[in-house]
Amino acid sequence: MSNVAFTLIVISAFMHALWNLLVKRSRHKTVFIWWMFVASGGLFSLVLLLLPEPFQRPSATTLLLVSIGAVCFVLYHLFNGRAYRGGDLSVVYPLSQTSMIYVPIWGIILLGERLSIAGVCGILLIISGTYAMQLQRLSVSDLLRPFRNLKNRSVRDALTAGFIYSIGSIAEKTGVRDYSPLYFTYILVLIMLFLMSFNMVRPKYRPLIGAELREHWGLILCSGPIMMTSFLTFRYGLNLSPVSYAVPVRQISIVIGVLIGIIFLKESYGRIRLVSALLIMAGAALILLG
């Protein structure tokens, strides 16, 4: 993986952790995320007007790929939210991250990507660190807990979220190979905003839209450039690296999120979280070196 691609994805991971911090500070999470896309889409449109580069008309194939990516990511948030409503964080979180298992498989089979031994070891370390991050203690029962009840709806929803995200990642990688990552990201944001807006017209959300804006307009304004930078740097990095590496490396955002929680939110940390963070960092280093 090139230094440029790695740097771009690390920047994306940092911004991803920041906008998740903003979501955590908001009152109505679903409404706030919608406002984030409004702010990001508006800023995006303004920036594009100032660029000398003319808009590149996407082909039908590009539109199909960006639409698949947008639908997959919206469904990912939908299934993830459903899983969290009925399941514990320690069960749902590791299962929703199973996309990292599928993405290298799709990358090798569908895109013909070739991974080095160091890269494969790095991916395995990141998967292990991500999985272990939410464990309460190191024991066989805790390790197997997320998979113990596959009949549970929350477990199925979390697994579905991970699988759907992997499909969206492959669609993105295919799309940015032959089309500008800048305009691909712009169209992606607009389609996701359009899809999420259907949810906002529901009676339970309509009165919350104005209330969230009045209470957290400052956070919403900050979220625009943060989300736009996160989206753009990841897709430019994705254009320069195998998707099998890009998706796992972005899990550095988990480490950044842990550090933000410890330093700024005064959250507690334990040996498991520390070891998990070190595993993720070691895995990212192996991918960079490999």
LUMMAR-837300 format. One record per residue: residue number from 1; x, y, z of N, C-alpha, C in turn. Coordinates in steps of 0.001 Angstrom, whole numbers, plus 500000, padded with zeros to 6 digits. Layout:
<pts>
<pt NUM; <X; Y; Z>; <X; Y; Z>; <X; Y; Z>>
...
</pts>
This chain:
<pts>
<pt 1; <500849; 498805; 500000>; <500000; 500000; 500000>; <500883; 501244; 500000>>
<pt 2; <500626; 502193; 499122>; <501482; 503367; 498997>; <501320; 504297; 500201>>
<pt 3; <502359; 505103; 500437>; <502311; 506058; 501548>; <501194; 507083; 501367>>
<pt 4; <500968; 507507; 500119>; <499932; 508507; 499850>; <498553; 507940; 500185>>
<pt 5; <498273; 506717; 499695>; <496980; 506082; 499963>; <496784; 505877; 501460>>
<pt 6; <497834; 505412; 502141>; <497748; 505172; 503583>; <497460; 506467; 504324>>
<pt 7; <498145; 507543; 503946>; <497944; 508839; 504606>; <496520; 509346; 504408>>
<pt 8; <496021; 509235; 503185>; <494659; 509685; 502896>; <493631; 508923; 503731>>
<pt 9; <493815; 507609; 503854>; <492847; 506802; 504595>; <492949; 507067; 506091>>
<pt 10; <494156; 507338; 506594>; <494309; 507692; 508012>; <493625; 509031; 508297>>
<pt 11; <493781; 510006; 507384>; <493075; 511294; 507537>; <491570; 511054; 507549>>
<pt 12; <491099; 510199; 506643>; <489678; 509867; 506602>; <489226; 509239; 507917>>
<pt 13; <490056; 508341; 508462>; <489716; 507688; 509728>; <489611; 508704; 510861>>
<pt 14; <490537; 509677; 510871>; <490515; 510714; 511908>; <489235; 511539; 511804>>
<pt 15; <488881; 511938; 510588>; <487662; 512723; 510384>; <486418; 511900; 510696>>
<pt 16; <486468; 510622; 510379>; <485342; 509732; 510685>; <485109; 509667; 512192>>
<pt 17; <486205; 509561; 512944>; <486085; 509534; 514405>; <485529; 510857; 514927>>
<pt 18; <485936; 511975; 514299>; <485456; 513284; 514735>; <483950; 513436; 514503>>
<pt 19; <483465; 513011; 513307>; <482032; 513205; 513078>; <481198; 512241; 513906>>
<pt 20; <481776; 511114; 514289>; <481073; 510235; 515225>; <481010; 510863; 516614>>
<pt 21; <482040; 511631; 516977>; <482014; 512357; 518242>; <480904; 513401; 518222>>
<pt 22; <480735; 514089; 517095>; <479661; 515076; 516969>; <478297; 514410; 517117>>
<pt 23; <478136; 513234; 516494>; <476868; 512502; 516615>; <476605; 512145; 518072>>
<pt 24; <477653; 511739; 518763>; <477505; 511348; 520169>; <477044; 512528; 521024>>
<pt 25; <477452; 513744; 520670>; <477084; 514930; 521443>; <475699; 515469; 521080>>
<pt 26; <475113; 514978; 520000>; <473801; 515456; 519577>; <472700; 514826; 520418>>
<pt 27; <471475; 515346; 520287>; <470351; 514805; 521049>; <469626; 513717; 520259>>
<pt 28; <469170; 514068; 519056>; <468422; 513119; 518228>; <469365; 512628; 517123>>
<pt 29; <469960; 511457; 517319>; <471054; 510983; 516463>; <470661; 510877; 514990>>
<pt 30; <469517; 510264; 514702>; <469114; 510066; 513313>; <468906; 511398; 512606>>
<pt 31; <468267; 512339; 513280>; <468020; 513659; 512693>; <469336; 514407; 512516>>
<pt 32; <470219; 514298; 513497>; <471500; 514992; 513405>; <472317; 514462; 512235>>
<pt 33; <472338; 513147; 512016>; <473070; 512572; 510882>; <472511; 513105; 509563>>
<pt 34; <471190; 513236; 509493>; <470580; 513806; 508286>; <471057; 515237; 508080>>
<pt 35; <471086; 516022; 509152>; <471569; 517402; 509049>; <473048; 517427; 508625>>
<pt 36; <473822; 516452; 509070>; <475224; 516375; 508663>; <475345; 516208; 507151>>
<pt 37; <474488; 515376; 506589>; <474517; 515182; 505144>; <474033; 516435; 504418>>
<pt 38; <473068; 517139; 505001>; <472629; 518406; 504415>; <473793; 519401; 504384>>
<pt 39; <474499; 519528; 505507>; <475634; 520454; 505598>; <476753; 520046; 504652>>
<pt 40; <477048; 518754; 504605>; <478115; 518263; 503735>; <477751; 518440; 502266>>
<pt 41; <476505; 518090; 501916>; <476067; 518249; 500526>; <476036; 519701; 500083>>
<pt 42; <475608; 520596; 500980>; <475591; 522016; 500662>; <476986; 522580; 500461>>
<pt 43; <477907; 522208; 501355>; <479290; 522677; 501232>; <479932; 522122; 499969>>
<pt 44; <479660; 520846; 499706>; <480167; 520208; 498495>; <479737; 520981; 497247>>
<pt 45; <478459; 521307; 497178>; <477924; 522022; 496014>; <478593; 523381; 495852>>
<pt 46; <478825; 524061; 496975>; <479462; 525378; 496937>; <480904; 525276; 496447>>
<pt 47; <481628; 524273; 496946>; <483036; 524092; 496552>; <483142; 523764; 495068>>
<pt 48; <482256; 522914; 494576>; <482313; 522522; 493172>; <482072; 523708; 492240>>
<pt 49; <481266; 524665; 492688>; <481018; 525859; 491874>; <482286; 526698; 491714>>
<pt 50; <483194; 526598; 492691>; <484414; 527400; 492670>; <485576; 526709; 491966>>
<pt 51; <485415; 525436; 491639>; <486489; 524694; 490993>; <486502; 524955; 489486>>
<pt 52; <487694; 525087; 488903>; <487771; 525315; 487450>; <487430; 524064; 486645>>
<pt 53; <487586; 522899; 487276>; <487328; 521638; 486568>; <485831; 521467; 486301>>
<pt 54; <485440; 521268; 485044>; <484019; 521102; 484731>; <483479; 519779; 485268>>
<pt 55; <482200; 519758; 485502>; <481545; 518547; 485983>; <481660; 517440; 484948>>
<pt 56; <482067; 516266; 485395>; <482196; 515121; 484503>; <480886; 514341; 484500>>
<pt 57; <480271; 514262; 483335>; <479011; 513534; 483246>; <479268; 512039; 483463>>
<pt 58; <478622; 511442; 484464>; <478865; 510013; 484737>; <478173; 509131; 483706>>
<pt 59; <478785; 507998; 483433>; <478174; 507024; 482548>; <477077; 506276; 483292>>
<pt 60; <476314; 505496; 482573>; <475251; 504708; 483195>; <475838; 503721; 484198>>
<pt 61; <477000; 503167; 483864>; <477652; 502218; 484773>; <478065; 502905; 486071>>
<pt 62; <478636; 504107; 485957>; <479045; 504851; 487147>; <477840; 505188; 488017>>
<pt 63; <476755; 505627; 487396>; <475542; 505935; 488156>; <475010; 504698; 488871>>
<pt 64; <475094; 503554; 488209>; <474641; 502308; 488832>; <475506; 501973; 490042>>
<pt 65; <476820; 502113; 489884>; <477739; 501783; 490974>; <477577; 502725; 492165>>
<pt 66; <477451; 504027; 491888>; <477301; 504980; 492986>; <475951; 504779; 493672>>
<pt 67; <474936; 504401; 492913>; <473623; 504134; 493505>; <473670; 502887; 494383>>
<pt 68; <474365; 501858; 493918>; <474517; 500643; 494734>; <475236; 500979; 496036>>
<pt 69; <476319; 501782; 495922>; <477048; 502177; 497119>; <476181; 502953; 498088>>
<pt 70; <475415; 503913; 497577>; <474559; 504738; 498436>; <473491; 503902; 499122>>
<pt 71; <472829; 503030; 498367>; <471782; 502170; 498942>; <472379; 501247; 500003>>
<pt 72; <473545; 500684; 499706>; <474187; 499771; 500665>; <474530; 500480; 501967>>
<pt 73; <475061; 501700; 501879>; <475469; 502397; 503094>; <474264; 502868; 503907>>
<pt 74; <473184; 503244; 503229>; <471963; 503608; 503948>; <471378; 502370; 504635>>
<pt 75; <471369; 501240; 503924>; <470870; 499988; 504520>; <471758; 499532; 505669>>
<pt 76; <473072; 499766; 505539>; <473999; 499417; 506619>; <473616; 500139; 507901>>
<pt 77; <473367; 501458; 507797>; <472977; 502230; 508987>; <471613; 501779; 509512>>
<pt 78; <470709; 501417; 508602>; <469379; 500969; 509001>; <469460; 499668; 509796>>
<pt 79; <470154; 498677; 509250>; <470260; 497384; 509936>; <471089; 497494; 511207>>
<pt 80; <472106; 498347; 511162>; <472930; 498539; 512362>; <472101; 499168; 513479>>
<pt 81; <471297; 500171; 513122>; <470436; 500808; 514114>; <469422; 499843; 514689>>
<pt 82; <468835; 499003; 513834>; <467884; 497998; 514314>; <468563; 497004; 515244>>
<pt 83; <469788; 496631; 514914>; <470517; 495678; 515751>; <470810; 496267; 517129>>
<pt 84; <471190; 497564; 517168>; <471498; 498202; 518446>; <470264; 498398; 519314>>
<pt 85; <469099; 498576; 518664>; <467876; 498758; 519449>; <467519; 497512; 520252>>
<pt 86; <467858; 496350; 519732>; <467474; 495116; 520413>; <468621; 494298; 520942>>
<pt 87; <469863; 494769; 520749>; <471013; 493981; 521167>; <472040; 494795; 521916>>
<pt 88; <472924; 494104; 522621>; <473986; 494760; 523379>; <475109; 495203; 522444>>
<pt 89; <475789; 496272; 522833>; <476900; 496792; 522045>; <477975; 495735; 521838>>
<pt 90; <478271; 494958; 522895>; <479335; 493960; 522833>; <478997; 492825; 521877>>
<pt 91; <477724; 492671; 521525>; <477310; 491639; 520576>; <477210; 492227; 519178>>
<pt 92; <476548; 493365; 519061>; <476254; 493955; 517755>; <477518; 494484; 517082>>
<pt 93; <478352; 495207; 517816>; <479490; 495891; 517202>; <480435; 494947; 516460>>
<pt 94; <480925; 493857; 517099>; <481838; 492980; 516368>; <481208; 492364; 515120>>
<pt 95; <479927; 492029; 515189>; <479266; 491393; 514049>; <479065; 492367; 512900>>
<pt 96; <478803; 493633; 513216>; <478596; 494616; 512156>; <479899; 494954; 511434>>
<pt 97; <481042; 494591; 512030>; <482342; 494845; 511406>; <482840; 493664; 510581>>
<pt 98; <481990; 492661; 510386>; <482403; 491487; 509605>; <482596; 491812; 508129>>
<pt 99; <482304; 493042; 507723>; <482572; 493447; 506335>; <484047; 493267; 505996>>
<pt 100; <484920; 493412; 506995>; <486355; 493280; 506754>; <486745; 491852; 506365>>
<pt 101; <485881; 490890; 506673>; <486131; 489513; 506260>; <485730; 489334; 504800>>
<pt 102; <484599; 489922; 504429>; <484087; 489764; 503067>; <484867; 490581; 502042>>
<pt 103; <485258; 491811; 502408>; <485870; 492718; 501437>; <487115; 492123; 500770>>
<pt 104; <488079; 491556; 501522>; <489230; 490942; 500834>; <488826; 489797; 499911>>
<pt 105; <487804; 489036; 500310>; <487338; 487930; 499459>; <486782; 488473; 498148>>
<pt 106; <485889; 489495; 498246>; <485349; 490099; 497032>; <486463; 490743; 496203>>
<pt 107; <487418; 491379; 496886>; <488509; 492045; 496173>; <489333; 491077; 495353>>
<pt 108; <489600; 489905; 495908>; <490401; 488893; 495198>; <489599; 488256; 494068>>
<pt 109; <488340; 487886; 494368>; <487519; 487160; 493384>; <487019; 488082; 492272>>
<pt 110; <486477; 489256; 492642>; <485807; 490120; 491675>; <486742; 491135; 491018>>
<pt 111; <487726; 491610; 491775>; <488588; 492674; 491253>; <489991; 492196; 490912>>
<pt 112; <490280; 490950; 491214>; <491594; 490402; 490888>; <492726; 490976; 491716>>
<pt 113; <492431; 491444; 492925>; <493484; 492008; 493781>; <494396; 490907; 494322>>
<pt 114; <495652; 491249; 494474>; <496638; 490320; 495037>; <497177; 490911; 496332>>
<pt 115; <497172; 490116; 497369>; <497598; 490578; 498686>; <498898; 489904; 499077>>
<pt 116; <499776; 490679; 499707>; <501031; 490111; 500208>; <500776; 489371; 501514>>
<pt 117; <501727; 488554; 501916>; <501602; 487824; 503187>; <501518; 488803; 504345>>
<pt 118; <502357; 489853; 504296>; <502319; 490873; 505356>; <500965; 491567; 505374>>
<pt 119; <500426; 491827; 504177>; <499121; 492475; 504094>; <498016; 491613; 504683>>
<pt 120; <498036; 490313; 504381>; <497032; 489394; 504928>; <497140; 489331; 506446>>
<pt 121; <498367; 489261; 506950>; <498567; 489244; 508413>; <498060; 490545; 509033>>
<pt 122; <498288; 491665; 508339>; <497803; 492951; 508837>; <496291; 492992; 508905>>
<pt 123; <495630; 492475; 507868>; <494165; 492430; 507865>; <493653; 491585; 509026>>
<pt 124; <494285; 490437; 509259>; <493869; 489543; 510342>; <494061; 490210; 511713>>
<pt 125; <495146; 490965; 511857>; <495370; 491670; 513125>; <494307; 492741; 513348>>
<pt 126; <493960; 493474; 512291>; <492939; 494521; 512425>; <491586; 493903; 512741>>
<pt 127; <491251; 492796; 512082>; <489991; 492107; 512376>; <489963; 491657; 513833>>
<pt 128; <491074; 491088; 514301>; <491156; 490624; 515692>; <491018; 491776; 516675>>
<pt 129; <491708; 492891; 516390>; <491634; 494041; 517283>; <490256; 494661; 517316>>
<pt 130; <489626; 494758; 516143>; <488275; 495320; 516069>; <487271; 494445; 516802>>
<pt 131; <487420; 493133; 516627>; <486503; 492191; 517271>; <486660; 492239; 518792>>
<pt 132; <487919; 492350; 519233>; <488179; 492296; 520673>; <487861; 493606; 521389>>
<pt 133; <487705; 494696; 520639>; <487552; 496021; 521248>; <486393; 496091; 522228>>
<pt 134; <485288; 495383; 521945>; <484103; 495487; 522788>; <483963; 494342; 523796>>
<pt 135; <484990; 493470; 523886>; <484918; 492365; 524844>; <484987; 492894; 526275>>
<pt 136; <484220; 492265; 527152>; <484228; 492668; 528555>; <485358; 491985; 529318>>
<pt 137; <485705; 490791; 528879>; <486833; 490067; 529484>; <487348; 489038; 528491>>
<pt 138; <488600; 488636; 528660>; <489188; 487653; 527766>; <488826; 486246; 528230>>
<pt 139; <487829; 485681; 527589>; <487402; 484319; 527900>; <486767; 483709; 526664>>
<pt 140; <486731; 482382; 526633>; <486150; 481692; 525485>; <484674; 482051; 525339>>
<pt 141; <483966; 482141; 526451>; <482533; 482439; 526404>; <482276; 483837; 525841>>
<pt 142; <483132; 484799; 526210>; <482970; 486156; 525696>; <483334; 486238; 524217>>
<pt 143; <484351; 485463; 523802>; <484755; 485459; 522408>; <483655; 484912; 521494>>
<pt 144; <482934; 483915; 521994>; <481893; 483265; 521192>; <480516; 483893; 521377>>
<pt 145; <480404; 484828; 522322>; <479099; 485399; 522655>; <478357; 486002; 521464>>
<pt 146; <479018; 486792; 520598>; <478279; 487392; 519486>; <477645; 486366; 518544>>
<pt 147; <478259; 485168; 518437>; <477755; 484164; 517507>; <476899; 483102; 518193>>
<pt 148; <476637; 483285; 519487>; <475990; 482220; 520250>; <474539; 482010; 519849>>
<pt 149; <473864; 483061; 519445>; <472440; 482948; 519140>; <472152; 483565; 517772>>
<pt 150; <472377; 482771; 516722>; <472170; 483269; 515370>; <470694; 483434; 515028>>
<pt 151; <469808; 482894; 515871>; <468371; 483058; 515647>; <467867; 484405; 516161>>
<pt 152; <468688; 485070; 516958>; <468312; 486369; 517499>; <468293; 487418; 516384>>
<pt 153; <467248; 488241; 516368>; <467096; 489233; 515297>; <468231; 490244; 515287>>
<pt 154; <468689; 490675; 516452>; <469781; 491651; 516521>; <471064; 491086; 515923>>
<pt 155; <471316; 489810; 516183>; <472498; 489160; 515630>; <472402; 489095; 514111>>
<pt 156; <471237; 488708; 513608>; <471048; 488621; 512153>; <471152; 489997; 511500>>
<pt 157; <470591; 491016; 512147>; <470660; 492372; 511595>; <472109; 492868; 511543>>
<pt 158; <472879; 492590; 512576>; <474276; 493023; 512613>; <475098; 492331; 511527>>
<pt 159; <474878; 491028; 511349>; <475580; 490288; 510301>; <475175; 490794; 508916>>
<pt 160; <473897; 491099; 508754>; <473413; 491647; 507482>; <474063; 492994; 507190>>
<pt 161; <474202; 493838; 508219>; <474830; 495153; 508058>; <476263; 495004; 507558>>
<pt 162; <477019; 494081; 508142>; <478394; 493866; 507718>; <478500; 493383; 506287>>
<pt 163; <477609; 492471; 505902>; <477618; 491934; 504541>; <477265; 493022; 503523>>
<pt 164; <476233; 493806; 503822>; <475804; 494871; 502910>; <476905; 495921; 502734>>
<pt 165; <477588; 496271; 503823>; <478660; 497263; 503734>; <479763; 496784; 502794>>
<pt 166; <480067; 495496; 502827>; <481128; 494966; 501962>; <480758; 495107; 500491>>
<pt 167; <479486; 494920; 500159>; <479038; 495086; 498779>; <479186; 496545; 498342>>
<pt 168; <478800; 497465; 499230>; <478947; 498882; 498920>; <480393; 499276; 498690>>
<pt 169; <481310; 498706; 499460>; <482738; 499021; 499313>; <483268; 498567; 497960>>
<pt 170; <482834; 497385; 497503>; <483278; 496889; 496205>; <482711; 497757; 495081>>
<pt 171; <481455; 498179; 495226>; <480850; 499065; 494216>; <481625; 500382; 494137>>
<pt 172; <482012; 500905; 495291>; <482784; 502154; 495322>; <484132; 501996; 494639>>
<pt 173; <484841; 500930; 495005>; <486166; 500710; 494427>; <486080; 500599; 492914>>
<pt 174; <485092; 499877; 492420>; <484912; 499734; 490979>; <484589; 501077; 490337>>
<pt 175; <483780; 501887; 491022>; <483365; 503176; 490475>; <484486; 504188; 490376>>
<pt 176; <485320; 504288; 491413>; <486361; 505323; 491416>; <487558; 504958; 490546>>
<pt 177; <487596; 503728; 490052>; <488694; 503368; 489149>; <488569; 504079; 487799>>
<pt 178; <487342; 504321; 487363>; <487109; 504881; 486032>; <486402; 506234; 486056>>
<pt 179; <486229; 506806; 487250>; <485520; 508090; 487353>; <486132; 508891; 488489>>
<pt 180; <486061; 510198; 488390>; <486661; 511094; 489385>; <486143; 510795; 490794>>
<pt 181; <487040; 510506; 491754>; <486602; 510287; 493138>; <485853; 511490; 493706>>
<pt 182; <486207; 512702; 493237>; <485547; 513914; 493710>; <484063; 513891; 493356>>
<pt 183; <483770; 513690; 492092>; <482374; 513715; 491662>; <481628; 512446; 492060>>
<pt 184; <482345; 511327; 492155>; <481722; 510095; 492649>; <481219; 510307; 494077>>
<pt 185; <482061; 510927; 494904>; <481682; 511185; 496296>; <480524; 512162; 496369>>
<pt 186; <480555; 513179; 495521>; <479484; 514184; 495517>; <478131; 513540; 495190>>
<pt 187; <478110; 512734; 494152>; <476858; 512069; 493767>; <476415; 511104; 494855>>
<pt 188; <477380; 510415; 495457>; <477077; 509476; 496539>; <476392; 510187; 497705>>
<pt 189; <476942; 511329; 498107>; <476375; 512096; 499219>; <474962; 512559; 498893>>
<pt 190; <474747; 513036; 497677>; <473425; 513516; 497288>; <472390; 512384; 497281>>
<pt 191; <472781; 511222; 496780>; <471837; 510099; 496746>; <471522; 509627; 498159>>
<pt 192; <472541; 509555; 499020>; <472309; 509145; 500402>; <471407; 510145; 501121>>
<pt 193; <471635; 511440; 500865>; <470786; 512476; 501464>; <469350; 512330; 500977>>
<pt 194; <469187; 512071; 499690>; <467852; 511883; 499114>; <467142; 510700; 499764>>
<pt 195; <467842; 509592; 499935>; <467239; 508399; 500527>; <466891; 508622; 502001>>
<pt 196; <467796; 509282; 502734>; <467538; 509516; 504159>; <466418; 510518; 504372>>
<pt 197; <466205; 511394; 503405>; <465142; 512394; 503537>; <463763; 511753; 503577>>
<pt 198; <463621; 510595; 502949>; <462344; 509879; 503023>; <462025; 509494; 504465>>
<pt 199; <463071; 509192; 505220>; <462879; 508831; 506626>; <462478; 510042; 507456>>
<pt 200; <462968; 511219; 507069>; <462709; 512428; 507844>; <461255; 512918; 507742>>
<pt 201; <460533; 512475; 506709>; <459144; 512928; 506566>; <458189; 512132; 507456>>
<pt 202; <458705; 511134; 508140>; <457861; 510374; 509058>; <457438; 511264; 510222>>
<pt 203; <456219; 511081; 510725>; <455686; 511962; 511775>; <456577; 512088; 513003>>
<pt 204; <457282; 511009; 513371>; <458082; 511077; 514604>; <459354; 511904; 514441>>
<pt 205; <459782; 512141; 513198>; <461006; 512901; 512965>; <460747; 514354; 512577>>
<pt 206; <459610; 514637; 511934>; <459360; 515988; 511422>; <459506; 517086; 512476>>
<pt 207; <458933; 516933; 513677>; <459076; 518019; 514665>; <460486; 518135; 515250>>
<pt 208; <461311; 517107; 515035>; <462656; 517111; 515620>; <463677; 517808; 514725>>
<pt 209; <463328; 518003; 513458>; <464288; 518595; 512521>; <464666; 520013; 512933>>
<pt 210; <463661; 520850; 513164>; <463922; 522225; 513579>; <464533; 522300; 514960>>
<pt 211; <464090; 521427; 515861>; <464599; 521439; 517239>; <466081; 521102; 517276>>
<pt 212; <466488; 520119; 516480>; <467905; 519728; 516454>; <468765; 520836; 515860>>
<pt 213; <468256; 521510; 514838>; <468996; 522613; 514226>; <469179; 523766; 515209>>
<pt 214; <468117; 524118; 515936>; <468210; 525226; 516894>; <469179; 524902; 518038>>
<pt 215; <469189; 523658; 518465>; <470010; 523288; 519621>; <471471; 523064; 519250>>
<pt 216; <471716; 522527; 518065>; <473089; 522127; 517714>; <473510; 522665; 516347>>
<pt 217; <473124; 523896; 516024>; <473484; 524444; 514726>; <475002; 524564; 514564>>
<pt 218; <475694; 524837; 515653>; <477155; 524946; 515592>; <477801; 523620; 515225>>
<pt 219; <477344; 522532; 515853>; <477880; 521208; 515546>; <477560; 520822; 514102>>
<pt 220; <476365; 521193; 513650>; <475955; 520868; 512280>; <476855; 521582; 511277>>
<pt 221; <477155; 522861; 511530>; <478036; 523602; 510627>; <479437; 522983; 510604>>
<pt 222; <479918; 522568; 511776>; <481247; 521928; 511847>; <481253; 520593; 511117>>
<pt 223; <480112; 519899; 511145>; <480057; 518549; 510569>; <480219; 518553; 509057>>
<pt 224; <479829; 519660; 508388>; <479908; 519716; 506937>; <481308; 519457; 506410>>
<pt 225; <482293; 520308; 506772>; <483660; 520080; 506271>; <484289; 518799; 506806>>
<pt 226; <483924; 518400; 508036>; <484498; 517179; 508602>; <484044; 515952; 507818>>
<pt 227; <482741; 515856; 507569>; <482222; 514710; 506827>; <482711; 514731; 505381>>
<pt 228; <482744; 515908; 504759>; <483198; 516004; 503375>; <484654; 515553; 503251>>
<pt 229; <485492; 515976; 504194>; <486902; 515575; 504172>; <487040; 514074; 504390>>
<pt 230; <486256; 513527; 505316>; <486295; 512088; 505581>; <485924; 511299; 504341>>
<pt 231; <484843; 511699; 503675>; <484380; 510991; 502485>; <485393; 511090; 501341>>
<pt 232; <485888; 512309; 501097>; <486777; 512518; 499954>; <488116; 511807; 500122>>
<pt 233; <488743; 511961; 501278>; <490061; 511356; 501468>; <489991; 509837; 501390>>
<pt 234; <488897; 509246; 501883>; <488787; 507789; 501799>; <488669; 507335; 500353>>
<pt 235; <487868; 508036; 499552>; <487657; 507592; 498175>; <488868; 507881; 497286>>
<pt 236; <489604; 508935; 497576>; <490857; 509140; 496857>; <491875; 508065; 497268>>
<pt 237; <491903; 507724; 498557>; <492774; 506642; 499003>; <492353; 505302; 498419>>
<pt 238; <491042; 505095; 498310>; <490508; 503861; 497729>; <490907; 503737; 496264>>
<pt 239; <490985; 504858; 495580>; <491379; 504869; 494178>; <492835; 504468; 494000>>
<pt 240; <493641; 504657; 495052>; <495085; 504406; 494960>; <495515; 503106; 495616>>
<pt 241; <494591; 502360; 496202>; <494976; 501150; 496924>; <493931; 500058; 496731>>
<pt 242; <494292; 498801; 497005>; <493296; 497731; 496966>; <492230; 497951; 498030>>
<pt 243; <490988; 497685; 497689>; <489909; 497839; 498663>; <490102; 496865; 499826>>
<pt 244; <490787; 495747; 499566>; <491066; 494757; 500616>; <491924; 495345; 501730>>
<pt 245; <492728; 496363; 501404>; <493546; 497045; 502401>; <492860; 498296; 502935>>
<pt 246; <492180; 499032; 502054>; <491619; 500331; 502433>; <490582; 500209; 503540>>
<pt 247; <489662; 499268; 503412>; <488594; 499129; 504410>; <489145; 498752; 505786>>
<pt 248; <490037; 497749; 505885>; <490602; 497455; 507220>; <491408; 498611; 507813>>
<pt 249; <492226; 499284; 506990>; <493061; 500367; 507526>; <492197; 501482; 508104>>
<pt 250; <491028; 501697; 507523>; <490161; 502759; 508038>; <489687; 502470; 509466>>
<pt 251; <489861; 501233; 509920>; <489487; 500912; 511296>; <490379; 501607; 512322>>
<pt 252; <491414; 502290; 511839>; <492202; 503143; 512735>; <491289; 504167; 513398>>
<pt 253; <490170; 504466; 512770>; <489210; 505399; 513368>; <488751; 504915; 514744>>
<pt 254; <488738; 503597; 514951>; <488364; 503045; 516259>; <489386; 503458; 517307>>
<pt 255; <490666; 503351; 516947>; <491736; 503740; 517873>; <491634; 505230; 518181>>
<pt 256; <491413; 506035; 517143>; <491279; 507482; 517336>; <490072; 507779; 518221>>
<pt 257; <488966; 507051; 517984>; <487771; 507233; 518807>; <488021; 506906; 520267>>
<pt 258; <488785; 505839; 520508>; <489133; 505469; 521887>; <489957; 506572; 522537>>
<pt 259; <490940; 507104; 521801>; <491786; 508176; 522345>; <490971; 509428; 522642>>
<pt 260; <490057; 509775; 521726>; <489194; 510933; 521960>; <488350; 510721; 523210>>
<pt 261; <487815; 509519; 523356>; <486990; 509209; 524528>; <487770; 509310; 525824>>
<pt 262; <489011; 508847; 525801>; <489839; 508864; 527014>; <490296; 510278; 527355>>
<pt 263; <490767; 511022; 526329>; <491371; 512336; 526571>; <490323; 513423; 526813>>
<pt 264; <489288; 513461; 525941>; <488334; 514566; 525986>; <487044; 514238; 526745>>
<pt 265; <486626; 512980; 526689>; <485370; 512605; 527351>; <485598; 511923; 528691>>
<pt 266; <486874; 511744; 529071>; <487240; 511144; 530360>; <486640; 509748; 530547>>
<pt 267; <486548; 509013; 529423>; <486050; 507641; 529512>; <487126; 506723; 530076>>
<pt 268; <486700; 505670; 530720>; <487654; 504715; 531280>; <488212; 503817; 530181>>
<pt 269; <489360; 503259; 530416>; <489938; 502321; 529460>; <490525; 501160; 530238>>
<pt 270; <490601; 500013; 529610>; <491129; 498818; 530249>; <492170; 498159; 529373>>
<pt 271; <492691; 497037; 529869>; <493741; 496346; 529131>; <493243; 495813; 527799>>
<pt 272; <491984; 495376; 527753>; <491450; 494817; 526509>; <491403; 495888; 525418>>
<pt 273; <490923; 497079; 525759>; <490847; 498157; 524773>; <492244; 498587; 524329>>
<pt 274; <493180; 498602; 525262>; <494551; 498984; 524936>; <495188; 497964; 523994>>
<pt 275; <495050; 496683; 524319>; <495612; 495621; 523475>; <494937; 495620; 522108>>
<pt 276; <493622; 495814; 522085>; <492890; 495846; 520822>; <493384; 496982; 519933>>
<pt 277; <493593; 498152; 520535>; <494096; 499297; 519785>; <495483; 499018; 519218>>
<pt 278; <496333; 498366; 520012>; <497679; 498028; 519553>; <497639; 497025; 518403>>
<pt 279; <496700; 496079; 518466>; <496549; 495106; 517373>; <496158; 495807; 516070>>
<pt 280; <495232; 496752; 516165>; <494794; 497488; 514980>; <495949; 498295; 514398>>
<pt 281; <496712; 498975; 515267>; <497842; 499765; 514798>; <498915; 498880; 514175>>
<pt 282; <499185; 497734; 514786>; <500177; 496806; 514241>; <499725; 496277; 512878>>
<pt 283; <498422; 495987; 512767>; <497899; 495514; 511496>; <498024; 496570; 510403>>
<pt 284; <497725; 497812; 510734>; <497850; 498906; 509757>; <499302; 499077; 509325>>
<pt 285; <500231; 498950; 510277>; <501650; 499069; 509945>; <502098; 497953; 508995>>
<pt 286; <501610; 496736; 509220>; <501954; 495621; 508341>; <501425; 495844; 506922>>
<pt 287; <500216; 496362; 506828>; <499631; 496643; 505506>; <500455; 497710; 504786>>
<pt 288; <500888; 498741; 505517>; <501695; 499797; 504919>; <503036; 499229; 504432>>
<pt 289; <503666; 498414; 505264>; <504972; 497866; 504915>; <504876; 496780; 503857>>
<pt 290; <503709; 496086; 503849>; <503546; 494988; 502894>; <503149; 495458; 501526>>
</pts>
